[in-house]
Amino acid sequence: MPQTNPLAALGAYLGAHGLAVELTARGLKVTNTQVSGCCDEVSYAADTITCRKRSDDGDRLWFWTSSGKPITEADRIVDAALMIRGILAGSQHGGGQ
């Protein structure tokens, strides 16, 4: 069975639930066009999510915010989506692009 790219799977889920997503070389850019951004350069709440190993969790894959905060394990797409939606819902958004 071929492995699924965790960022692609997360992007598909978030896109199906109303967020704008773009898979880039830097990670998965997620934008909530319903929430204003932090400044003139960032029109909407957005963050770039990455996926990498977490050394203090047995090198399991985790999703991370652009500011380096862990979100959840990469096999927990629904949990990750809920957390990202919360991050982008208001003043907590990372604004990282």
C-alpha positions in Angstrom: 0.0 0.0 0.0 1.5 3.4 -1.0 2.1 5.9 1.8 0.0 9.1 1.8 1.7 12.4 2.1 0.4 13.7 5.5 0.4 17.3 4.4 -1.6 16.4 1.3 -4.1 14.4 3.3 -4.4 17.3 5.8 -4.8 19.8 3.0 -7.6 17.8 1.3 -9.4 17.6 4.7 -9.0 21.3 5.4 -10.0 22.3 1.9 -13.1 20.2 2.1 -14.0 22.1 5.3 -13.8 25.6 3.9 -10.2 26.7 4.3 -7.9 27.7 1.4 -4.9 25.4 1.1 -1.8 25.4 -1.0 0.9 22.7 -0.8 4.2 24.4 -1.3 7.9 23.5 -1.0 7.8 25.1 2.5 4.8 23.2 3.7 1.0 23.4 3.6 -0.2 27.0 3.5 -3.6 27.2 5.2 -5.7 30.4 5.0 -9.0 31.3 6.7 -10.5 34.0 4.4 -13.2 34.6 7.0 -10.7 36.1 9.5 -8.5 39.2 9.0 -4.8 38.8 9.1 -2.3 40.4 11.5 -1.1 43.2 9.3 -1.1 44.8 5.9 1.2 42.1 4.5 -1.1 39.3 5.7 -4.7 40.0 4.5 -6.2 36.9 6.1 -5.4 34.6 9.0 -2.8 32.1 7.6 -0.1 29.7 8.7 2.2 27.3 6.9 2.1 23.8 8.5 5.0 21.4 8.2 5.4 17.8 9.0 8.5 16.4 10.6 9.7 13.9 13.2 9.4 14.8 16.8 12.5 13.5 18.7 10.8 13.4 22.1 8.0 11.2 20.7 10.1 8.4 19.3 10.7 10.2 16.0 7.0 9.9 15.0 5.8 12.4 12.4 4.0 15.4 13.8 2.4 18.5 12.3 4.0 21.8 13.3 3.0 25.5 13.0 5.3 28.0 11.3 6.4 29.2 14.7 7.6 25.7 15.6 4.8 24.7 17.9 3.7 21.1 17.7 0.1 20.5 16.7 -0.5 16.7 16.8 0.7 13.5 15.4 0.5 13.3 11.6 -1.8 10.4 11.6 -4.4 12.4 13.5 -5.8 14.4 10.5 -9.1 15.4 12.1 -7.5 16.5 15.4 -4.9 18.5 13.5 -7.6 20.1 11.4 -9.6 21.1 14.5 -6.5 22.6 16.1 -5.5 24.5 12.9 -9.1 25.9 12.5 -8.9 27.1 16.1 -5.5 28.7 15.5 -6.8 30.5 12.4 -10.1 31.5 14.0 -8.9 34.6 15.8 -6.1 36.4 17.5 -4.1 33.1 18.0 -3.3 32.8 14.3 0.4 32.5 13.4 0.4 34.7 10.4 3.3 32.7 9.1 3.5 32.3 5.4 
